[in-house]
């Protein structure tokens, strides 16, 4: 029996051995980093060393606030930034939508790219704004032109929050150069779950509430996870090597009767979404899982409910069509043989769908 093939790295990716080892070592530093005694000071020193390594890995010149993950980082930036109102795009992650329930919504075009006219109109309303925009969509992989968007946001006096949960390290230079806040996640970079960070350019743009993390987050610091996060970021990661793999998958699915979401648009090299007309995604997931292949339908936070994708809906897809889309995402270990195996299974599933329709 063939080994299982994991192609859901955008949801989470396996922890790297160096991250596991770093966490295990961190367990020995059992003292509270906020305690004043020698044990606490030693733990604090280790925590600050990890914080520095995280900042260095991303090339970030500002503050690093450790959080429980990208979702909390987004919530902190949206809830405590010195702004009068929120603006988000129609394709943002559910975590952004929950954190900014009264936000003005910016439209996207059929390819999932921010509509610049819609963004300018939203920013034209009086009052300072924090604008939350993603680096790459977790469902479709569509990349936003951060430098262009930042120019518009800053030109209107706004602050730019970039959801960069899918961004590798070293980071996209446009994000590092232009963002005011960046939300990042460890478990999508080979680190442990339960930790992430909010990168803040100027702490004066964020209101403190007391507690740990320079007063911006309450709770005992998770030293082992911070060490695991820093260790994972220290391992070289090149997602660009995955571009030929996704290009081959795109081509094969298009030739086999499938539809590539946002085909030809700037996308994350490791993320692709595909529609198999006539077969619900739920059925596809079962078929692939039975064949030993793990993929998903949309982001991990919503795929379990199998609700229609608000991302595809914003791009103009019908509910019926969006329910036939699955996401395939690659990681450090994915190779061309894995792509060939998925393509073969896709064609098998596609043939059975056509036979059933006939």
Secondary structure, DSSP 4 states (H G I P E B T S, - for coil): -PPPEE-BTTT--PPPHHHHHHHHHHTT--S-TT--SHHHHHHHHHHHHHHHHHHHHHT--SEEEEESSHHHHHHHHHHHBS-SEEEEETT--HHHHHHTTT-EEE-B-TTS-B-HHHHHHHHTSSS-EEEEEESB-TTT-BBP-HHHHHHHHHHTT-EEEEE-TT--SSPPHHHHHH-SEEEEESTTTTS-TT-EEEEES-GGGB---SSBGGGTB-S---HHHHHHHHHHHTS---GGGGHHHHHHHHHHHHHTT-EETTTTS-B-TTEEEEE-TTS-HHHHHHHHHHTTEE-BSS-HHHHTTTPPPHHHHHTT--HHHHTTEEEEE--TT--HHHHHHHHHHHHHHHHHHHHHH-
